[in-house]
Every structure is written in structure tokens, then in C-alpha cells.
Amino acid sequence: MPLRLYNTLSKKEQDFVPLDPAGKRVTMYTCGPTVYGRIHVGNLSSFLMADFLRRWLEAGHGYNVIHVKNITDVGHLVADRDSGEDKIEKQAREEFGAITHETVLKVARSYESMYRSDEAALNFMEPFQRPRASEYVEHMKTMINALLDKGHAYATDDGIYFDTSSKTLTPYGTLSGNTLDKVVGGARVDVNEGKRHHADFALWKFCVGQNEHHALRWPSPGGTYFTSATPNNVEGFPGWHIECSAMSRAILGDTIDIHTGGEDNIFPHHECEIAQSESVTGKPFVKTWLHKRRIDLEGEKMSKSLGNVVTLSDILARGYDAADLRFYLLSVHYRTNLKFSWKGMDDARDARRKIVDAFSHVDARVHGGGVHATVDVVAQDVRRHAAEFRAALDSDLNAPAALATMFAVTKIVNTLEATDAPSYSDADLGALSEFVDLARATFGCFDPVAAVQVPVDVQALLDQRAAARTAKDFAESDRLRAEIEKRGFLLKDTPKGQHLEVRRDNGAM
């Protein structure tokens, strides 16, 4: 069965066929974070979708994925518009009381580091490259000059703008449905008397007027196109949209296989990327566009601007594992809104650990535990579930359906393990091991729990708690559990006794 993905551009599911004639190489670009604050769960879910897709392309289909995920550290203005304050500069003023080159970069690098820590805790695969926008300004200027030369851009007193009324390869608005006749001035676009059309977007902003003191600045492109009112040799900075186009082109080429992002990126960001990229190259920019639906919290979109966000730190502070969050976010199809709740996190934690425990039983049997049967008991059923697993993910990354197959295999394993003498044939173990390896590689949240080195003081607390439970002193048992968990561990009571795990947030907070 071919891999089918829903393409936001065509508005339908399509067979995925890579651009590479040999069919082995896939190019993928993901719009990364604007590093002005701690990334919340809604943002992380979009990046997780890209990671999940990459894992399936590699583990499920054997592709070599060249994945680029940028860092936006300049030029992203508040409200995603072409006027107002730079998001990172605004944060620098709030944190340091001053906007300077140094404070802006300090903010950007600090939150970039936090973001990468969050990614590591959530077991994201490392991309091929992480370009920073500030390091690709010359590539942006080259594209802007090409747009000016081709008549797709023009200069005003305050910047250089893309002319959305110019003829483009893909008509403006095709991706989002916001055609020029539908775009209303002031609705995520700026009303500017210098612009030819209110939908025209900034490629470059001059350091004049409200941007006179912008901290990060460079010599402006297109000097011959300046208006008489624009100072000579004025400096400026790039607009948000041109950044991703330039970084994608510089690293991956004119046309790429896949571009991912959150649904909020569709308009204006990705719509603008298409227009400017294709106007420079004369070639299609992206074959397949994938967008993650938003996460709601208490009936509203999770958003920093609304003040209703949950971060990974919040998750870990409540005693959950980062892998629990990864499981929770993948338990809903990427084109479905997830309504975040702590009850949902509880359910995700319990469900994930059931799968982890079952997979650990398989590991133990593969490595020589138990009696091997002479007759295949479950191999056929496991292979059937493996085929269902593949079919689910090949059907537009249907993660919930794939998870259903894992629960089915978990039930098979638990039924066998509940017998007095669990026995598996070589074929049984082969089918189970293959299924477990594929599930782990694809979902990234079912890795076996590493053996815990228990410190002497923690072991003493465990012994005391075991005695308290024997004496049915449950208040003392709860108190000791809290003491143990303060020391960086998670404690589970199992039929085989107390089970200790290291909290994964210890190095990620």
C-alpha cells in the first residue's frame, strides 16, 4: 500500500511520490519556533507531527529524509503582521529593560536552548540542519533583489513589499482560500497607504520610523528601487515570510517534497512563502503541505497571547514523563483538534505504560526468558496486526488506528504472560520482536525503561515504605512516596512490588 498524505494545497489525500528519481531521498522543511518565550504544548504538537512523519518515512518506508527545521530569531513581528514590534525585541525589553544587539541575542539564544531541551526530552530526532534566520540574511537579500528585478516587488518609504497582484505560478490564496478579493485590510494584514494592495506583505523593513532603532539590522537590498523619501544606504531587517523561503532554498533547493507547520501558519506565512519562492524560481515550491490542527484548552485555542498555555515544564512538574505527553499528542489524528486536559494526560500515562510493560515482556522473552513452544501460537495474529499498523499509518498517518493495533498486541502478550508457564515459538518471538521494533521506532515513546541505580538513602525509604504498606499504614506510605519522588524518581506499585523509574525531567527543567 502506498503512503497517502492529505495535501493542504490540493485539499485531498494523495499518494506520496518523492521528487528523487531513485525514490530514496525526501526533502522536508518544518517552520521552527520564534524564540521569544518557552514553547507551549500547542507549538510542540506541530513539531511533533513533523517528527512523527519523518519517523514513518524512515522506519516504515526506508526513505532518507533530509529534514530542515529553522530557528526564527529576527523579523517576526507581533500579530504576524508587517508593522509593530519584533517579538524577540519586545521580550528583551521586558526581561532586560533595554533593547540592544546583545540583549536581543541573549533572549533568542536562551529560548532556543530551552526549546532544544524540550525537543530532547520528547525524543525528537535531530534534523539535518537548524538554520537561524539571522545567519541567512544574504540569501534573503538575493531573493528580494530577484523579486524586484522580475517586477514582483516594490519599495515604499518604510520597506520592500511583495506585489500580490502580480502574476504568480500558484495564484495567491490557493493554499488558504484567502484570495485577494477576500483578504480584508486589518485582518492579519496591515493597512498601509504606501502599499499597492493591502494584502501585499513585507519582504524587508527599513530602519526608519517606528523601526528606526531596530537592534538587528543589515544593509538593505535593492538600492536602485528606493523611493525619494527613503534615506540613502538605509539599513533594515527581513520580513518573517522571506526567511523560510530563503533558508529552504539555500539548503534543500528550489522544489521540496514536504513542508510542515501548524494550521496557524497556512495564512499568511505559508501562502506568502509560495508566492515569493515560485516568483523567484518559476518552479513549484512544495509538492505536499501538511498542517497540524490546533490544541484547545478549556474551550479556547492554546495561545501565549491568550495566556492559556501549558508547557513541558508544567507537565513534568505534575509528575508525568515527557513520553506521556508525546503519547497523548499522538493519540489524536494530526488533522483533529485535541482538547487538552489533565484527565487526558492521566489516561495517556496509564495507556502508554501498559504498552511499555508488554513490550518489555517481549524483550525478556527474546533474550531467553521462558519456555519456547514448538507450535506457533500468536505469530499469525501479530503479523496481521503489523499489517494493520502499516496500513493505518500509510492512510494519512492515522496514529489512533495504529495505536489500536498496539493495544491488540499488548493484550496478546499479557494473556500469554498471565499463564503459569508462558511459551512462545521462534516464529512468535520473531513476529513480536519485529512489531515492537517498528512501533518503538515510529512513535518514539515506548523505549524500555533503563535499570535504575538506587541510591542508599532512597533504598532505605523504599524499605520503610514496604514495611508501612505491610502494616497497612497508608498515610505513612504516601508520605514516603512523596519523599522518594522529591529525590527525582517515579514510583509505581505493581503485583511484583515497588517499581522505581528515573524522572526524565531531571535534566530538562
Helices and strands as residue ranges (DSSP letters): E 4-7, E 12-15, E 25-30, H 41-55, I 56-60, E 64-69, G 78-80, H 87-96, H 101-121, G 133-135, H 137-149, E 153-155, E 159-162, E 201-206, G 209-211, E 218-219, G 223-225, E 235-238, H 240-252, E 256-262, G 263-265, I 266-270, H 271-281, E 286-292, E 295-297, E 300-301, H 312-317, H 322-330, E 338-340, H 342-366, E 371-372, H 379-394, H 399-417, E 423-424, H 426-443, H 456-470, H 474-486, E 489-494, E 497-502, G 504-507
